[in-house]
């Protein structure tokens, strides 16, 4: 029987294959993989670094002021319809840690996805 992890590693190591194991909605979608060969010959597949985009790459839709008891996943569900997209609000607000954005009184930028221009006077 073939080990599923080994099969996946073989697929990812195939030359010219641009397979991503992350869904389109993931912050890691499209990030390339690389292979590190350990001293014992074991090949370790890892994701290359993802850089947080500049805030200028996000078109502001509106702002949200955080009130007591609000959590980022609930705010994200309210505005983006999916609590797992919290990373988009993190990116738009230059936050490395989601809990940074849950401070009472903090103004959060709710934006379009990175690089998508808004429509003037919409």
C-alpha positions as CSV (number, residue, x, y, z in Angstrom):
1,X,0.0,0.0,0.0
2,X,1.3,3.5,-0.9
3,X,1.6,6.0,1.9
4,X,-0.6,9.0,1.0
5,X,2.0,11.5,2.5
6,X,4.7,10.0,0.3
7,X,2.5,10.1,-2.7
8,X,1.7,13.8,-2.1
9,X,5.4,14.5,-1.7
10,X,6.2,12.8,-5.0
11,X,3.5,14.8,-6.8
12,X,4.8,18.1,-5.3
13,X,8.3,17.3,-6.3
14,X,7.4,16.5,-9.9
15,X,9.1,19.1,-12.2
16,X,6.8,21.6,-13.8
17,X,3.9,20.8,-11.6
18,X,2.2,23.8,-10.0
19,X,-0.1,22.0,-7.6
20,X,-1.4,23.9,-4.6
21,X,-2.9,22.1,-1.7
22,X,-4.7,25.2,-0.4
23,X,-8.1,26.4,-1.6
24,X,-8.6,29.6,-3.5
25,X,-9.8,31.3,-0.3
26,X,-6.7,30.5,1.7
27,X,-4.0,33.1,2.4
28,X,-1.5,30.5,1.2
29,X,-3.1,29.9,-2.1
30,X,-0.6,30.3,-4.9
31,X,2.4,30.3,-2.5
32,X,5.1,28.1,-4.0
33,X,6.6,25.1,-2.3
34,X,10.2,24.3,-2.0
35,X,12.1,21.1,-1.0
36,X,14.8,20.9,1.6
37,X,17.0,17.8,1.6
38,X,18.0,16.8,5.2
39,X,21.4,15.4,6.0
40,X,19.9,11.9,6.1
41,X,18.5,12.4,2.5
42,X,14.9,12.9,3.7
43,X,13.1,15.5,1.5
44,X,11.1,18.0,3.4
45,X,8.5,20.1,1.5
46,X,7.7,23.5,2.9
47,X,5.9,26.7,1.8
48,X,8.0,29.6,0.7
49,X,7.5,32.8,2.7
50,X,4.3,34.8,2.3
51,X,4.8,38.6,2.6
52,X,2.0,40.7,4.0
53,X,0.9,43.0,1.3
54,X,1.0,46.8,1.6
55,X,-2.2,48.5,2.8
56,X,-2.2,50.6,-0.4
57,X,-3.1,47.4,-2.3
58,X,-6.5,47.3,-0.6
59,X,-9.5,49.4,-1.7
60,X,-11.4,50.6,1.4
61,X,-15.1,49.7,1.5
62,X,-15.8,50.9,5.0
63,X,-14.5,51.1,8.6
64,X,-15.7,49.2,11.6
65,X,-15.1,50.3,15.2
66,X,-14.6,47.4,17.6
67,X,-16.9,47.3,20.6
68,X,-16.6,45.3,23.8
69,X,-16.9,41.5,23.3
70,X,-16.4,41.5,19.5
71,X,-14.2,38.9,18.0
72,X,-12.5,39.2,14.6
73,X,-14.1,36.0,13.3
74,X,-17.5,37.4,14.0
75,X,-16.7,40.8,12.4
76,X,-15.3,39.0,9.4
77,X,-18.5,36.9,9.1
78,X,-20.6,40.1,9.3
79,X,-18.7,41.9,6.5
80,X,-17.2,39.2,4.3
81,X,-19.6,36.3,4.9
82,X,-16.9,33.8,6.0
83,X,-15.3,33.9,9.4
84,X,-12.2,32.0,8.1
85,X,-11.4,35.1,5.9
86,X,-10.2,37.0,9.0
87,X,-6.7,37.0,7.5
88,X,-8.0,39.5,4.8
89,X,-8.9,42.0,7.6
90,X,-5.5,41.3,9.2
91,X,-3.7,42.0,5.9
92,X,-5.7,45.2,5.2
93,X,-4.9,46.5,8.7
94,X,-1.2,45.3,8.8
95,X,-1.8,43.0,11.7
96,X,0.5,40.0,12.2
97,X,-1.7,38.7,15.1
98,X,-5.5,38.7,14.8
99,X,-5.9,39.6,18.5
100,X,-4.3,42.9,17.8
101,X,-7.5,43.9,16.0
102,X,-9.9,43.1,18.8
103,X,-9.0,46.1,20.9
104,X,-12.0,48.1,21.9
105,X,-12.2,51.3,19.9
106,X,-9.9,50.1,17.2
107,X,-11.0,51.2,13.7
108,X,-10.7,48.3,11.3
109,X,-10.4,48.8,7.5
110,X,-12.9,46.6,5.7
111,X,-11.6,46.3,2.1
112,X,-11.9,44.5,-1.2
113,X,-9.4,41.7,-1.7
114,X,-5.8,42.7,-2.4
115,X,-5.3,44.3,-5.8
116,X,-9.0,44.6,-6.7
117,X,-9.8,48.2,-7.6
118,X,-13.0,49.8,-6.4
119,X,-15.5,51.5,-8.6
120,X,-15.4,55.3,-8.2
121,X,-18.7,56.8,-6.9
122,X,-20.3,53.4,-6.6
